[in-house]
Every structure is written in C-alpha cells, then in structure tokens.
Amino acid sequence: MRIVIVDDNEIARLTICKLVEHTSECTVVGQFDDGFKALDFLRMGGVDLIFLDIEMEQMSGIELLRSLPQPRPLTIFMTAKNDYAIEAFDLNVIDYLIKPVLPARYFQAIEKALELFQRAQDTIKQDKDDFLFIRDSGIVRRISLDDILYFEAMGDYVKVFTKQKMYAIHKSMKAIEERLPPIEFIRIHRSYIVAVRKIDSLEQGALAVGGKVIPVADAYRGAVVKRLNIL
C-alpha cells in the first residue's frame, strides 16, 4: 500500500514515517509540508492512502481532500483538535487520529486501511478479464492470458508468444503492460514482459521461458528477484 504523508509539522511526518517502517505491507512514496505541493503529486495517481493533517497554513487538509478527483485515496486525518469529526465523516475518511499519534492508535488505523485496501484489490482481481482480444491480420482473436508466455517489443509492434504460435500487434509495450494483471505478468526488460507462472529458471541475469532465454535488465533485476519470492 503506497502512502503519502501531508503535514506541515516535520516531527509529525517523521513519527508516521517511523511507524510505517514497522508495517511491511506499506511504503511511503511521498512527504509534503504544503497542501498545494501534495495536491499536484496526488492528482497524478498511484497513491493508496494519505495521512493528512487538517490544520495547515497554505491549504487545509479538508480543502485538499475536497480538491482531489474521485475516487480518492483512502485517508486518515490527523489533528490536535476534536473539532473536525463532522467534516471527517462527510468526506468518508477511514480514521481520525489525535496528535501526538500513539503507536497503538496508528496500528489500529493502518489495520483498518489495509483491510479496505485488500478488499478493493480482491474486487479488481475478480473483475479482471482472463483474456485479451488482439487484431491479427484483420481478424480479432481472443487469447487466454494463461496461454501467453511472453511479449517482445519489435519497433512499432509487439510480438505475443503463446504456447501455440506468435502474433504481431501494432501496440506499444506501455499499452500492453497497462492491460495486463501485475500479479500474472512482470516487466523484466525494456523489450520484454513475461508471464510469471511460465518462468522455468533464472540464471546469470537471464530468464528461461518456454525454451527462450530472455535477458533481465539491471533496472528491473531487483523487482524481478522480489516478485519471484526466491528462497
């Protein structure tokens, strides 16, 4: 779960950062002492949870949250006062922490956030199609994701290698990657995306998939090792 902390008090930000370090399922992807800077970052997406101070000079936490497009990230308000409970309820925040934030209250709030986050992820997985439609020589074909071994970029085209044959489609790797469930596929190189369950071996900076040896780029190696859960 990707977390952003927005608070104009440095000690408060540091406190939450230290607590997040003890939550293995979470990582802090941004810290801001100003609501306007945070708003620009949050509008780009990719954030799952915000720890948000209510009383800030440039822009209040309530103003910031109301400025975000729907669906908003999960939000936990932080404040030194009890005066904002009604606004918090109206904005659907998941918890309301009184400063200074005590570890017990943090863990209670983060557990609630993780439960809601996981529930949303499970829903996304259930809704995700288990197939792709591709245009092949003027024919639109349905391909099961389970049949795909890997994708290889080739100029303006991407080759789709399946158990049965290869297809060439006029798409970018970025467009392909956005359509694939990340739990099933992983980018290992600028030119390659592979099906995790089809990986036979990893040796000397390369993967073997369906008899094909595919290089793992240095920029992706750490993510690959982590994703494969190597013992």
C-alpha positions as CSV (number, residue, x, y, z in Angstrom):
1,M,0.0,0.0,0.0
2,R,1.6,3.3,-1.2
3,I,1.3,6.1,1.4
4,V,1.7,9.8,1.2
5,I,2.1,11.9,4.4
6,V,0.9,15.5,4.3
7,D,1.7,17.6,7.4
8,D,3.4,21.0,7.9
9,N,4.9,19.7,11.2
10,E,8.2,17.8,10.5
11,I,8.1,15.8,13.7
12,A,4.6,14.6,12.9
13,R,5.7,13.5,9.5
14,L,8.7,11.7,10.9
15,T,6.6,10.0,13.5
16,I,4.3,8.5,10.9
17,C,7.3,7.6,8.7
18,K,8.9,5.6,11.5
19,L,5.6,3.8,12.3
20,V,5.1,2.9,8.6
21,E,8.6,1.3,8.7
22,H,7.1,-1.3,11.0
23,T,4.3,-2.1,8.6
24,S,5.7,-4.4,5.9
25,E,2.7,-4.1,3.6
26,C,3.2,-0.3,3.3
27,T,5.7,2.1,1.9
28,V,5.9,5.9,2.0
29,V,6.1,7.3,-1.6
30,G,5.9,11.0,-0.7
31,Q,6.0,13.5,2.1
32,F,4.8,17.1,1.9
33,D,4.6,20.1,4.3
34,D,2.3,22.0,2.0
35,G,-1.1,21.1,0.6
36,F,-0.6,22.6,-2.8
37,K,2.5,20.6,-3.5
38,A,0.8,17.5,-2.2
39,L,-2.2,18.2,-4.5
40,D,-0.1,18.2,-7.6
41,F,1.5,14.9,-6.6
42,L,-1.8,13.2,-5.6
43,R,-3.5,14.2,-8.9
44,M,-1.0,12.0,-10.8
45,G,-2.5,8.9,-9.0
46,G,-0.6,5.9,-7.7
47,V,-1.3,6.6,-4.0
48,D,-3.4,4.3,-1.9
49,L,-3.5,6.0,1.5
50,I,-3.0,9.6,2.7
51,F,-2.1,10.5,6.3
52,L,-3.4,14.1,6.2
53,D,-3.1,16.9,8.7
54,I,-6.2,19.1,8.9
55,E,-4.8,22.4,10.0
56,M,-2.1,23.6,7.6
57,E,-1.4,27.2,6.7
58,Q,-1.5,27.2,2.9
59,M,-4.3,24.7,2.4
60,S,-6.2,22.8,5.0
61,G,-6.4,19.0,4.8
62,I,-10.2,19.3,4.3
63,E,-9.7,21.7,1.3
64,L,-7.0,19.4,-0.1
65,L,-9.2,16.3,0.1
66,R,-12.2,18.1,-1.5
67,S,-9.9,19.2,-4.4
68,L,-9.0,15.6,-5.3
69,P,-10.9,13.8,-8.1
70,Q,-12.9,10.7,-7.3
71,P,-12.1,8.0,-6.5
72,R,-9.9,9.5,-3.7
73,P,-7.2,7.5,-1.9
74,L,-8.1,6.1,1.5
75,T,-7.5,8.9,4.0
76,I,-6.6,9.1,7.7
77,F,-7.0,12.6,9.2
78,M,-4.5,13.8,11.8
79,T,-5.2,16.8,14.1
80,A,-4.5,18.2,17.5
81,K,-8.2,19.0,18.0
82,N,-11.5,17.1,18.1
83,D,-13.4,19.8,16.2
84,Y,-13.5,18.2,12.7
85,A,-15.3,15.0,13.3
86,I,-18.4,16.0,11.2
87,E,-16.2,17.1,8.2
88,A,-14.3,13.8,8.5
89,F,-17.5,11.8,8.4
90,D,-18.8,13.8,5.4
91,L,-15.6,13.2,3.5
92,N,-15.6,9.4,4.2
93,V,-12.2,9.3,5.8
94,I,-11.4,6.0,7.4
95,D,-10.0,7.2,10.7
96,Y,-9.3,10.4,12.7
97,L,-6.1,10.5,14.8
98,I,-5.4,13.0,17.6
99,K,-1.9,14.2,17.8
100,P,0.5,13.2,19.1
101,V,-0.2,9.9,17.3
102,L,0.3,7.0,19.6
103,P,1.6,3.7,18.1
104,A,-1.4,1.8,19.3
105,R,-3.8,4.2,17.5
106,Y,-1.6,4.2,14.4
107,F,-1.7,0.3,14.2
108,Q,-5.4,0.3,14.7
109,A,-5.9,2.8,11.9
110,I,-3.5,1.1,9.5
111,E,-5.1,-2.3,10.1
112,K,-8.4,-0.8,9.0
113,A,-6.8,0.8,6.0
114,L,-5.1,-2.5,4.9
115,E,-8.4,-4.4,5.2
116,L,-10.2,-1.9,3.0
117,F,-7.3,-1.8,0.5
118,Q,-7.1,-5.6,0.3
119,R,-10.9,-5.8,-0.2
120,A,-10.6,-3.3,-3.1
121,Q,-7.7,-5.3,-4.7
122,D,-9.7,-8.5,-4.5
123,T,-12.6,-6.9,-6.3
124,I,-10.3,-5.6,-9.0
125,K,-8.8,-9.1,-9.5
126,Q,-12.3,-10.6,-9.7
127,D,-13.3,-8.1,-12.3
128,K,-10.2,-8.5,-14.4
129,D,-10.6,-10.3,-17.7
130,D,-8.6,-13.5,-18.1
131,F,-8.2,-13.0,-21.8
132,L,-7.1,-10.4,-24.4
133,F,-8.6,-9.6,-27.8
134,I,-5.9,-8.8,-30.4
135,R,-6.1,-7.8,-34.1
136,D,-4.2,-10.4,-36.2
137,S,-4.2,-10.0,-40.0
138,G,-7.6,-8.3,-40.0
139,I,-9.1,-10.8,-37.6
140,V,-9.9,-10.1,-33.9
141,R,-8.8,-13.1,-31.9
142,R,-9.4,-13.9,-28.3
143,I,-6.3,-15.2,-26.4
144,S,-6.3,-16.6,-22.9
145,L,-3.8,-15.0,-20.6
146,D,-2.9,-18.4,-19.4
147,D,-1.6,-19.3,-22.9
148,I,0.8,-16.3,-23.1
149,L,4.4,-17.0,-22.5
150,Y,5.9,-13.5,-23.1
151,F,5.7,-10.3,-25.0
152,E,8.6,-8.9,-27.1
153,A,8.8,-5.3,-28.4
154,M,9.9,-5.1,-32.1
155,G,9.9,-1.5,-33.4
156,D,6.3,-0.3,-33.6
157,Y,5.0,-3.8,-33.0
158,V,4.8,-6.2,-30.1
159,K,5.1,-9.9,-30.6
160,V,2.9,-12.0,-28.4
161,F,4.3,-15.5,-27.9
162,T,1.8,-18.2,-26.8
163,K,2.0,-21.9,-26.4
164,Q,0.6,-22.4,-29.9
165,K,2.0,-19.5,-32.0
166,M,3.3,-16.0,-32.3
167,Y,1.1,-12.9,-33.1
168,A,2.4,-9.4,-34.0
169,I,0.2,-6.5,-33.0
170,H,0.6,-2.8,-33.6
171,K,0.8,-1.6,-29.9
172,S,3.4,-0.1,-27.6
173,M,4.8,-2.1,-24.6
174,K,3.4,0.5,-22.3
175,A,-0.1,0.0,-23.7
176,I,0.3,-3.8,-23.3
177,E,1.6,-3.5,-19.8
178,E,-1.4,-1.4,-18.7
179,R,-3.8,-4.1,-19.9
180,L,-2.1,-7.0,-18.0
181,P,-2.8,-8.0,-14.4
182,P,0.5,-7.3,-12.5
183,I,0.1,-10.4,-10.4
184,E,0.4,-12.6,-13.6
185,F,3.0,-10.6,-15.6
186,I,6.2,-8.8,-14.9
187,R,8.3,-6.4,-17.0
188,I,11.9,-7.6,-17.0
189,H,13.4,-5.5,-19.8
190,R,12.5,-2.5,-21.9
191,S,11.6,-5.0,-24.6
192,Y,10.2,-7.9,-22.6
193,I,7.2,-8.8,-20.4
194,V,6.9,-12.4,-19.2
195,A,4.2,-14.5,-17.6
196,V,5.4,-15.2,-14.1
197,R,4.0,-18.7,-14.0
198,K,5.7,-19.6,-17.2
199,I,9.3,-18.9,-15.9
200,D,11.4,-22.0,-15.9
201,S,14.6,-20.7,-14.4
202,L,16.7,-17.6,-13.6
203,E,20.4,-17.8,-14.1
204,Q,23.2,-15.2,-14.8
205,G,20.9,-12.3,-15.4
206,A,18.5,-14.1,-17.8
207,L,15.2,-16.0,-17.5
208,A,14.2,-19.1,-19.4
209,V,10.5,-19.1,-20.5
210,G,9.2,-21.8,-22.8
211,G,12.6,-22.6,-24.1
212,K,13.5,-19.0,-24.8
213,V,16.4,-17.3,-22.8
214,I,15.4,-13.7,-22.1
215,P,17.7,-11.1,-20.6
216,V,16.8,-9.3,-17.4
217,A,17.8,-5.7,-17.5
218,D,19.7,-4.2,-14.5
219,A,17.0,-1.7,-13.9
220,Y,14.4,-4.4,-13.4
221,R,16.5,-7.0,-11.6
222,G,15.6,-6.0,-8.0
223,A,11.9,-6.1,-8.8
224,V,12.2,-9.4,-10.5
225,V,14.0,-11.1,-7.6
226,K,11.5,-9.7,-5.2
227,R,8.5,-10.7,-7.3
228,L,9.8,-14.3,-7.7
229,N,10.0,-14.7,-4.0
230,I,13.2,-16.6,-4.2
231,L,14.1,-18.7,-1.1
